[in-house]
Amino acid sequence: MSDTITTGLVSLDAPLGQDKSAVIRSLAARVVAQGRATDAEALYDDAWAREQKDETGLPGGIAIPHAKSAAVTTPSLAFARLKPGVDFGAPDGPADLVFLIAAPADAAEAHLAVLSKLARSLMQDDFTSGLRGAATDNEVVAIVQAAIGEGGASAAPAAAAPAAAAPAAAAPAAAAAGTSVDGQTARIVAVTACATGIAHTFMAADALTAAGKKAGVDLVVEPQGSSGYQALPDHVIRDADAVIFATDVDVREPQRFAGKPVVRSGVKRGIEQPGQLIAEALAAAKDPNATRVSGEAAAATAAPAETMSWGARIQRILLTGVSYMIPFVAGGGLLIALGFLLGGYNVTDNAANVIVQNSLWDLPTEEITSNYGPLGQYLGSVFFMIGATSMGFLVSALAGYIAFAIADRPGIAPGFVAGAVAVLMNAGFIGGIVGGLLAGVTAWWIGSWSVPRWLRGLMPVVIIPLIASIVASGLMILFLGRPIATLMEWLNVWLTDLAGTAGIVVVGVILGLMMCFDLGGPINKVAYAFAVAGLAAGSPENPTPYYIMAAVMAAGMVPPLAMALASTVLARNLFPPVERENGKAAWLLGAAFISEGAIPFAAADPLRVIPASMVGGAVTGALSMAFAVQSLAPHGGVFVLFAINPIWGFLVAIAAGTVVTALVVIALKKWVGRKELEQAEAVEMAVPVAA
């Protein structure tokens, strides 16, 4: 493992800028200049996005901007001693010691452990005073390497000791009156975790440990960092009088702490106010009415209820569902695109029959629509059906894991069922969100019941899934099904009448708005079904159905393409890392006319993404009609350009709508409800994310 810090990464008393943005950008440039990262702007964007979520200034004149970034190739520490200091948001003033912690997106545990040692060292006065008194770059490197155990130096004992390795030092024989419970020395367990799991996690752990020792409390901390975590022994949790969750992300395995009085806060409060958190935990331990950790619900999660807005809580829940749903969208969508590429635009007509009735040794011989012959027809059908099957889980997975974010594992089954019912009722992903929320809240509520001990074992595996499924899915069927069916029928009739009476460009605008309103939901499906149903009536003498099909397809491609453009090219810093990764996949999904590629963005931020998408969709629909673009293919996007005329008009209409949507969503994210957006925590769950 190469050295994490070198003299080329050190800046002593040199001006790096007047604000923290300039300092972070300068340190990112140093990392790239040393060949340890490939793109200074990308590293800056990732570190700045983290800074926007929660300022990294700490008491004592310290700042630790940090990020895991795909641009980083070698784990690195870039250090600056600033004169004068720069404000990083610490309560006691500017920071003069700044470390940029840069880790690869897929950093190994050993690398992350080294970086976490630095965070611990920053809590030691001798370490920070050594940095302030260092005369040369080499001296700084030696001090840091000694702390993190590199360069042949031994790590400082205080910095190397894992916060969770053992209970805090034995409390004084005579504990203070306020630090005992039932006449015994108080025992507290704590969990610390931040979004990246590198710096704040371990600094909070050490701050709480030190404060517990000072207060005469037997306190043990479990830091849940990116390099993994050592779970506290069961007997330590069992004997604890109270629990502290100082976290910015969900606590892993919260059910271990079930029934314990709990105090929740963000991770920075664990660094800045550890003594106050311990005092609150002691008070909770003595209060029979104190909030307790739920046995099954995910109430033992990150942010404090008193400081997190309702908007932030809902966004957190939705992003959990989106994070689990992404692999279904990306994998399934790309497979469908390959199916169209190999099997032709009407591969959808008989793909299921082809894969059942044929094989590689018995290729289809009739109705060959592929440009690649029978083999292309067969492989295209295989790819299309696998992709379609994957996409079929989209709404169910979204609903299931939204419910999981609310009620933990007991919410998964009723959430999946509610999502499947939403599909059955043509409610689309919006119905899935509603169903997931209903299922999650119901499961959480049932899990809060006080039941006899003999019944507790049945609650999470039988009682909660049964009742929550009945309630959530029953509400979807009884109250949403008929209105949605009526709405779809009315819209279809209205569109048919409108196409015969209004101007063709007006119809294009309306179809564009409908395609982008719910991204695969009932209104989108009405517009698409209306277009496909009309294809059979199209002819050279009556090209109107072809115009409608082209407008619908072009408008449906806009949302994912626009989200890809905004999140990966134009305004990366406005999107969290998980959405920037989604944006990479959205390029191909949009090109293949898979509108669902924008769902992760819409589910996380519907009030900005959906209106922006509708504006761009209306522009595209109008231009497609104005250019008299015709499409003989019902699906496929750019993979069926051979069935579209004129191609230039189709591409210009899509490009215009994509740019308009991207610019509108960027403007909305920058200037509309910005305070709420900054307060909302970006959920970077430990779940698979499609690259």
C-alpha positions in Angstrom: 0.0 0.0 0.0 1.5 3.3 -1.1 2.0 6.2 1.3 -1.3 8.1 2.0 0.5 11.4 2.4 3.6 12.8 0.7 5.3 16.1 0.7 3.7 17.0 -2.6 0.3 16.9 -0.8 1.3 19.4 1.9 0.8 23.1 1.8 2.2 25.2 4.7 1.0 28.8 5.3 0.3 29.4 1.6 -2.8 31.2 0.5 -5.2 28.7 -1.2 -8.2 31.0 -1.5 -10.6 33.2 0.5 -13.3 30.5 1.1 -13.6 26.8 1.6 -14.6 26.1 -2.0 -11.3 27.5 -3.2 -9.4 25.6 -0.5 -11.0 22.3 -1.5 -10.5 22.9 -5.2 -6.8 23.7 -4.6 -6.2 20.6 -2.5 -8.1 18.4 -5.1 -5.7 19.9 -7.8 -2.7 18.8 -5.6 -4.0 15.3 -5.4 -4.3 15.1 -9.2 -0.9 16.8 -9.7 0.6 14.0 -7.7 -0.9 11.4 -10.0 -3.3 10.1 -7.3 -6.5 11.1 -9.0 -7.6 11.5 -12.6 -9.9 14.5 -12.6 -9.6 17.4 -10.2 -13.0 18.8 -11.0 -14.7 15.5 -10.4 -12.9 15.1 -7.0 -13.9 18.7 -6.1 -17.5 18.0 -7.1 -17.7 14.9 -4.8 -16.0 16.7 -1.9 -18.1 19.8 -2.4 -21.3 17.7 -2.5 -20.4 16.2 0.8 -19.7 19.7 2.2 -23.1 20.9 1.1 -24.8 18.2 3.0 -23.0 18.9 6.2 -20.1 21.3 6.8 -16.9 19.6 7.8 -15.5 22.3 10.1 -14.8 21.0 13.7 -14.0 22.7 17.0 -10.4 23.6 17.5 -9.6 25.1 14.1 -9.9 21.8 12.1 -11.7 21.0 8.9 -11.9 17.6 7.2 -13.5 17.9 3.7 -13.7 14.4 2.4 -15.2 12.2 -0.3 -15.2 8.8 -1.9 -14.8 9.5 -5.6 -14.4 7.5 -8.8 -11.8 10.0 -9.8 -9.4 8.9 -7.0 -7.0 6.1 -7.8 -4.9 6.1 -4.7 -6.2 6.9 -1.1 -4.7 10.3 -0.2 -4.5 12.9 2.5 -3.9 16.5 1.2 -3.0 18.9 4.1 -3.1 22.7 4.3 -2.0 24.9 7.2 -3.8 28.2 6.5 -2.9 31.7 7.6 -5.3 33.2 8.0 -7.9 30.4 8.6 -10.9 29.8 6.4 -14.5 29.3 7.7 -15.6 25.7 7.3 -18.7 26.1 9.4 -17.3 25.2 12.9 -19.0 26.9 15.8 -15.8 28.3 17.2 -14.5 30.0 14.1 -12.3 29.5 11.0 -10.1 26.4 10.5 -6.3 26.7 10.1 -5.7 22.9 9.8 -7.4 21.4 6.7 -7.2 17.8 5.6 -8.8 16.7 2.3 -9.4 13.0 2.7 -9.7 11.4 -0.8 -10.7 7.8 -1.1 -11.4 5.7 -4.2 -15.1 4.9 -4.7 -14.3 1.2 -4.3 -11.5 1.6 -1.6 -10.4 -1.5 0.1 -11.0 -1.9 3.8 -7.3 -1.5 4.6 -7.2 1.9 2.9 -10.3 3.1 4.7 -8.9 1.9 8.0 -5.8 4.1 7.5 -7.9 7.1 6.7 -10.1 6.6 9.7 -6.9 6.6 11.9 -6.3 10.1 10.8 -9.8 11.2 11.9 -9.1 9.7 15.4 -5.7 11.5 15.6 -7.4 14.9 15.0 -9.1 14.5 18.4 -5.6 14.4 20.1 -4.2 17.8 21.2 -0.5 16.7 20.7 -1.2 15.7 17.1 -2.8 19.0 16.2 -0.2 21.1 18.1 2.5 19.2 16.3 1.0 20.1 12.9 0.7 23.8 13.9 4.4 23.8 15.0 5.8 21.9 12.0 8.5 23.8 10.1 8.7 21.7 7.0 6.6 19.6 4.7 8.7 16.5 5.7 7.9 17.2 9.3 4.2 17.2 8.6 4.4 14.0 6.7 6.3 12.3 9.5 3.7 13.5 12.1 0.8 12.2 10.0 2.6 8.9 9.1 3.3 8.3 12.8 -0.4 8.7 13.6 -1.7 6.4 10.9 1.1 3.8 11.1 2.8 4.4 7.7 6.3 5.0 6.6 7.8 2.6 9.2 6.5 4.7 12.1 4.3 3.3 14.8 0.9 4.7 15.2 0.1 6.8 18.2 -1.6 4.6 20.7 -4.5 7.0 21.1 -5.1 7.2 17.4 -4.8 3.5 16.7 -7.0 2.1 19.4 -10.4 1.1 18.0 -13.2 2.8 19.8 -15.3 -0.3 19.9 -12.5 -2.7 20.8 -13.2 -2.6 24.5 -15.3 -0.7 27.0 -14.1 2.7 28.1 -11.6 2.8 30.9 -13.1 1.8 34.2 -15.1 4.5 35.7 -13.9 6.1 38.9 -14.9 4.2 42.1 -17.1 7.0 43.2 -19.1 8.0 40.1 -20.8 11.4 40.1 -24.3 11.3 41.4 -25.8 12.1 38.0 -23.8 9.3 36.3 -25.3 6.3 38.1 -28.4 4.3 37.4 -30.1 2.3 40.2 -27.0 2.9 42.3 -24.6 1.4 39.8 -22.2 3.0 37.4 -24.2 3.9 34.3 -23.6 1.8 31.2 -24.1 3.4 27.8 -23.6 2.0 24.3 -23.3 4.2 21.2 -23.3 3.9 17.5 -21.6 6.5 15.2 -21.9 6.6 11.4 -21.6 9.2 8.7 -22.5 9.1 5.0 -18.9 8.3 3.9 -17.9 6.3 6.9 -14.4 7.7 7.0 -13.9 10.7 9.2 -16.8 11.9 11.3 -17.7 8.3 12.2 -14.5 7.7 14.1 -14.0 11.2 15.5 -17.5 11.0 17.1 -16.6 7.6 18.5 -13.4 8.9 20.1 -15.1 12.1 21.4 -17.9 10.1 23.0 -15.4 7.6 24.5 -13.4 10.5 26.0 -16.5 12.3 27.3 -17.7 9.0 28.9 -14.4 8.5 30.7 -14.5 12.1 32.0 -18.1 11.7 33.2 -17.4 8.4 35.0 -19.7 6.5 32.7 -19.0 3.0 31.3 -19.4 3.8 27.6 -18.7 1.6 24.6 -18.9 2.8 21.0 -19.5 0.9 17.8 -18.2 2.9 14.8 -20.0 1.8 11.7 -17.5 2.9 9.1 -16.9 2.2 5.4 -14.2 -0.3 6.3 -16.7 -2.4 8.1 -17.6 -2.6 11.8 -17.1 -4.8 14.8 -20.5 -5.4 16.3 -20.8 -4.9 20.0 -21.1 -8.2 22.0 -24.6 -9.1 22.9 -23.9 -9.0 26.6 -22.6 -5.4 26.4 -25.8 -4.3 24.7 -28.0 -6.3 27.1 -26.4 -4.7 30.1 -26.6 -1.1 28.7 -28.9 1.4 30.5 -29.3 3.5 27.3 -28.2 3.9 23.7 -26.8 6.8 21.7 -27.2 6.9 18.0 -25.0 9.6 16.6 -25.5 8.9 12.9 -26.2 10.4 9.5 -27.2 7.1 7.9 -29.2 4.1 9.0 -28.0 2.1 11.9 -27.1 -1.4 10.8 -29.0 -4.1 12.6 -31.0 -1.7 14.8 -33.0 -4.6 16.3 -30.0 -5.5 18.4 -30.8 -2.5 20.6 -34.6 -3.2 20.9 -36.2 -1.9 24.0 -33.3 0.3 25.1 -33.9 4.0 25.9 -32.4 5.9 23.0 -31.0 9.4 22.2 -30.6 10.2 18.5 -28.5 12.9 16.9 -26.4 13.6 13.8 -22.8 12.5 13.9 -21.4 16.0 14.2 -23.1 16.5 17.5 -21.3 13.4 18.7 -18.1 15.3 18.0 -19.1 18.8 19.2 -21.4 17.9 22.1 -20.5 14.4 23.4 -21.0 15.4 27.0 -24.5 16.7 26.4 -25.4 13.5 24.5 -24.3 11.4 27.4 -26.3 13.6 29.9 -29.4 13.1 27.7 -28.8 9.3 27.6 -28.5 9.2 31.4 -31.7 11.1 31.7 -33.4 8.7 29.3 -32.2 5.7 31.3 -34.0 7.1 34.4 -37.2 8.0 32.5 -39.7 5.2 32.1 -41.4 7.2 29.4 -38.3 7.8 27.3 -38.2 6.9 23.6 -37.0 3.4 23.1 -35.6 1.5 20.1 -38.3 -0.4 18.3 -37.9 -4.1 18.0 -38.4 -4.3 14.3 -39.0 -0.8 12.9 -36.2 1.2 11.4 -36.9 3.9 13.9 -33.3 3.4 15.1 -32.0 5.3 12.2 -29.9 8.2 11.5 -31.0 11.7 11.9 -32.7 13.2 15.0 -36.4 13.6 14.6 -36.4 17.0 16.2 -34.0 18.4 13.6 -35.0 16.5 10.4 -37.8 18.1 8.4 -40.7 16.0 7.1 -39.5 16.7 3.6 -36.1 15.3 4.5 -37.6 12.2 6.2 -39.7 11.4 3.2 -36.8 12.0 0.8 -34.7 9.6 2.9 -37.4 6.9 2.7 -37.9 7.3 -1.0 -34.2 7.2 -1.8 -33.9 4.0 0.1 -36.5 2.4 -2.2 -34.9 4.0 -5.2 -31.4 2.6 -4.2 -32.7 -0.9 -4.2 -34.8 -0.4 -7.3 -31.9 0.9 -9.5 -30.4 -2.5 -10.5 -33.8 -3.6 -11.9 -34.1 -0.4 -14.0 -30.6 -0.3 -15.3 -30.1 -4.0 -15.9 -33.5 -4.6 -17.4 -33.5 -1.4 -19.4 -30.2 -2.1 -21.0 -31.2 -5.7 -21.8 -34.4 -4.4 -23.5 -32.2 -2.0 -25.6 -30.0 -4.9 -26.7 -33.2 -6.8 -27.6 -34.3 -4.1 -29.9 -30.8 -3.8 -31.4 -30.6 -7.5 -32.3 -34.2 -8.4 -32.8 -35.6 -5.4 -34.6 -38.3 -2.9 -33.5 -41.1 -5.5 -33.4 -39.2 -8.0 -31.4 -41.9 -7.4 -28.8 -44.6 -9.1 -30.9 -43.5 -12.7 -30.4 -40.4 -12.7 -28.1 -42.0 -15.0 -25.5 -43.0 -17.5 -28.2 -39.5 -17.4 -29.8 -37.6 -18.2 -26.6 -40.1 -21.0 -25.6 -40.3 -22.7 -29.0 -36.7 -22.2 -30.2 -33.2 -22.5 -29.0 -29.6 -21.9 -30.3 -29.8 -25.3 -32.0 -33.3 -24.7 -33.4 -33.4 -21.1 -34.5 -36.7 -19.4 -35.7 -37.5 -19.7 -39.4 -40.7 -17.6 -39.7 -41.4 -13.9 -39.3 -37.7 -12.9 -39.2 -37.7 -9.2 -38.4 -34.1 -8.9 -37.4 -31.4 -7.4 -39.6 -29.1 -10.1 -38.1 -31.2 -13.1 -39.3 -32.6 -16.0 -37.2 -29.7 -15.8 -34.7 -30.4 -12.1 -34.1 -34.1 -12.7 -33.8 -33.5 -15.4 -31.2 -30.9 -13.5 -29.1 -32.9 -10.3 -29.4 -35.9 -12.1 -28.0 -33.9 -13.6 -25.2 -32.4 -10.3 -24.2 -35.8 -8.5 -24.5 -37.6 -11.1 -22.3 -35.0 -11.1 -19.6 -35.0 -7.3 -19.6 -38.8 -7.1 -19.6 -38.9 -9.6 -16.7 -36.4 -7.5 -14.7 -38.4 -4.3 -15.4 -41.5 -6.1 -14.2 -40.1 -6.0 -10.7 -39.5 -2.3 -10.8 -42.6 -1.0 -9.1 -42.7 -3.9 -6.6 -39.1 -3.4 -5.6 -39.6 0.4 -5.2 -42.7 -0.2 -3.0 -41.1 -3.0 -1.1 -38.0 -1.1 -0.1 -39.8 2.1 0.7 -41.7 0.0 3.2 -38.4 -1.5 4.4 -37.1 2.0 5.0 -40.0 2.6 7.3 -40.6 -0.7 9.0 -37.4 -2.7 8.4 -37.7 -6.3 7.2 -41.4 -6.9 8.2 -42.3 -4.2 5.7 -40.7 -5.8 2.7 -43.4 -8.4 1.9 -46.4 -6.1 2.3 -44.5 -3.5 0.3 -43.8 -5.8 -2.6 -47.4 -7.0 -2.6 -48.7 -3.4 -2.6 -46.3 -2.6 -5.5 -47.6 -5.5 -7.5 -51.2 -4.4 -6.9 -50.2 -0.9 -8.1 -49.1 -2.5 -11.4 -52.3 -4.5 -11.6 -54.3 -1.4 -11.1 -52.2 0.5 -13.7 -51.1 3.0 -11.0 -47.4 2.9 -12.2 -44.5 4.1 -10.0 -46.6 6.7 -8.3 -49.0 4.0 -7.1 -45.9 2.0 -6.0 -44.7 4.9 -3.9 -48.2 5.3 -2.3 -48.5 1.5 -1.8 -45.0 1.3 -0.3 -45.7 4.2 2.1 -49.0 2.6 3.2 -47.4 -0.8 3.7 -44.4 0.6 5.6 -46.5 2.8 7.9 -48.9 0.0 8.6 -46.1 -2.5 9.3 -44.4 0.0 11.6 -47.6 0.7 13.5 -48.3 -3.0 14.0 -44.8 -3.6 15.1 -45.3 -1.0 17.8 -48.1 -3.1 19.4 -47.4 -4.5 22.9 -48.0 -8.2 22.5 -47.5 -11.2 24.8 -44.0 -12.7 24.7 -45.3 -16.0 23.1 -46.6 -14.0 20.2 -43.5 -11.8 19.5 -41.8 -14.5 17.4 -44.7 -14.6 15.0 -45.1 -10.8 14.6 -42.3 -10.2 12.0 -42.9 -13.3 9.9 -46.7 -13.8 10.0 -48.8 -11.2 11.8 -47.2 -8.0 10.4 -46.9 -9.1 6.7 -50.4 -10.5 6.8 -52.2 -7.5 8.3 -50.1 -4.9 6.5 -50.6 -6.6 3.1 -54.3 -6.7 3.7 -54.5 -3.0 4.7 -52.1 -1.5 2.1 -53.2 -3.6 -0.9 -56.8 -3.4 0.1 -56.7 0.3 0.2 -55.0 0.3 -3.3 -57.7 -1.9 -4.7 -60.7 -0.4 -3.0 -59.9 3.3 -3.5 -57.4 3.6 -6.4 -58.4 1.0 -9.0 -61.7 2.3 -10.3 -60.7 6.0 -10.4 -57.5 5.2 -12.3 -59.3 2.9 -14.8 -61.9 5.7 -15.4 -59.3 8.3 -15.8 -57.4 6.2 -18.4 -60.6 5.5 -20.4 -61.6 9.2 -20.3 -58.1 10.3 -21.4 -58.1 7.9 -24.3 -61.4 9.1 -25.6 -60.3 12.7 -25.1 -57.1 12.2 -27.1 -58.9 10.6 -30.0 -61.4 13.5 -30.2 -58.6 16.0 -29.8 -56.5 14.5 -32.7 -59.4 15.1 -35.0 -60.2 18.7 -34.0 -57.1 20.5 -32.7 -53.9 21.5 -34.5 -51.3 18.7 -34.8 -48.7 20.7 -32.9 -51.1 21.2 -29.9 -51.6 17.4 -29.9 -47.8 17.0 -29.8 -47.6 19.3 -26.8 -50.3 17.4 -24.9 -48.8 14.0 -25.7 -45.4 15.3 -24.6 -46.8 16.5 -21.3 -48.5 13.1 -20.7 -45.5 11.1 -21.5 -43.4 12.9 -18.9 -45.9 13.3 -16.2 -45.6 9.9 -14.5 -42.8 8.2 -16.4 -44.5 4.8 -17.0 -47.6 5.4 -14.9 -51.2 5.4 -16.1 -51.1 8.8 -17.8 -47.9 7.9 -19.7 -49.5 4.5 -20.6 -52.6 6.2 -22.0 -50.6 8.4 -24.3 -48.4 5.4 -25.4 -51.4 3.0 -25.9 -53.2 5.7 -27.9 -50.2 6.0 -30.2 -49.6 2.3 -30.6 -53.3 1.6 -31.2 -53.3 4.1 -34.1 -50.4 2.6 -35.9 -52.5 -0.1 -37.6 -54.6 2.7 -39.2 -51.6 4.6 -40.5 -50.8 4.7 -44.2 -49.1 7.0 -46.8 -52.5 8.6 -47.3 -53.1 8.9 -43.5 -49.8 9.6 -41.8 -51.2 11.2 -38.7 -50.8 8.0 -36.6 -47.1 7.9 -37.6 -46.7 11.5 -36.5 -48.3 10.7 -33.1 -46.1 7.7 -32.6 -42.9 9.7 -33.3 -44.0 12.5 -30.9 -44.8 10.0 -28.1 -41.5 8.1 -28.5 -39.4 11.3 -28.7 -41.0 12.9 -25.7 -40.6 9.7 -23.7 -36.9 9.7 -24.3 -36.4 13.2 -22.9 -36.6 12.6 -19.1 -33.8 10.0 -18.7 -31.6 11.8 -21.3 -32.1 15.1 -19.6 -31.3 13.7 -16.1 -28.2 12.1 -17.5 -27.1 15.4 -19.1 -27.8 17.4 -15.9 -26.2 14.9 -13.4 -23.1 13.8 -15.4 -22.2 16.9 -17.4 -23.9 20.2 -16.6 -24.3 20.3 -12.8 -22.8 17.3 -11.1 -22.5 19.1 -7.8 -26.3 19.4 -7.5 -26.8 15.7 -7.6 -25.6 13.2 -4.9 -23.1 10.5 -6.0 -25.8 7.8 -6.3 -27.7 10.0 -8.8 -24.6 10.7 -10.8 -24.1 7.0 -11.1 -27.7 6.6 -12.2 -27.1 9.3 -14.8 -24.5 7.2 -16.5 -27.0 4.4 -17.1 -29.8 6.9 -18.0 -27.9 7.8 -21.2 -28.5 4.4 -22.7 -32.0 4.0 -21.2 -33.1 7.2 -22.6 -31.6 6.4 -26.0 -33.7 3.2 -26.0 -36.9 5.0 -25.1 -37.1 3.6 -21.6 -38.6 6.5 -19.6 -38.3 4.6 -16.4 -34.6 5.6 -16.4 -35.7 8.9 -14.9 -37.7 7.3 -12.1 -34.8 7.3 -9.6 -34.5 11.1 -10.0 -38.2 11.7 -10.0 -38.8 9.5 -6.9 -36.1 11.4 -5.0 -37.2 14.9 -6.1 -40.6 14.8 -7.8 -41.5 18.5 -7.4 -38.5 19.5 -9.5 -37.9 16.6 -11.8 -41.4 16.0 -13.1 -42.3 19.6 -14.0 -38.9 20.0 -15.7 -39.5 16.8 -17.6 -43.0 18.0 -18.7 -41.6 21.2 -20.1 -39.0 19.4 -22.1 -41.5 16.8 -23.2 -43.9 19.4 -24.5 -41.1 21.1 -26.5 -40.1 17.8 -28.0 -43.7 16.8 -28.9 -44.4 20.1 -30.5 -41.2 20.1 -32.6 -41.7 16.5 -33.6 -45.1 17.4 -35.0 -43.9 20.6 -36.6 -41.1 18.7 -38.4 -43.7 16.1 -39.5 -41.6 13.2 -38.1 -43.0 9.8 -38.7 -42.3 6.6 -36.8 -43.4 3.2 -38.0 -41.9 1.5 -34.9 -43.7 1.6 -31.6 -40.6 1.4 -29.5 -36.8 1.3 -29.6 -35.6 4.9 -29.6 -32.4 5.4 -31.6 -32.1 1.7 -32.2 -35.0 1.9 -34.7 -33.9 5.0 -36.6 -34.3 3.0 -39.8 -38.1 3.2 -39.2 -38.2 7.0 -38.6 -38.4 9.8 -41.1 -36.9 12.4 -41.2 -34.2 11.2 -38.8 -32.8 14.7 -38.4 -36.2 16.1 -37.2 -36.5 13.3 -34.7 -33.0 13.9 -33.3 -33.4 17.7 -33.2 -36.7 17.5 -31.3 -35.1 15.1 -28.7 -32.0 17.3 -28.3 -34.1 20.4 -27.8 -36.3 18.8 -25.2 -33.4 17.3 -23.4 -31.5 20.5 -23.1 -34.6 22.4 -22.0 -35.4 19.8 -19.3 -31.8 19.7 -18.0 -31.7 23.5 -17.7 -35.0 23.8 -16.0 -34.2 21.1 -13.4 -30.9 22.7 -12.7 -32.6 26.1 -12.2 -35.2 24.5 -9.9 -32.6 22.7 -7.8 -30.5 25.9 -7.5 -33.2 28.4 -6.7 -36.5 26.8 -5.7 -36.7 25.5 -2.2 -33.0 25.4 -1.9 -33.0 25.5 1.9 -35.2 22.5 2.1 -32.9 20.7 -0.4 -29.8 21.4 1.6 -31.4 20.2 4.8 -32.5 16.9 3.2 -29.9 14.2 3.8 -28.6 12.3 0.8 -29.0 8.7 1.5 -25.9 6.7 0.6 -27.0 3.3 1.8 -24.9 0.3 1.8 -26.9 -1.2 -1.0 -26.0 -2.1 -4.6 -26.0 0.8 -7.0 -26.0 0.3 -10.8 -22.9 1.7 -12.4 
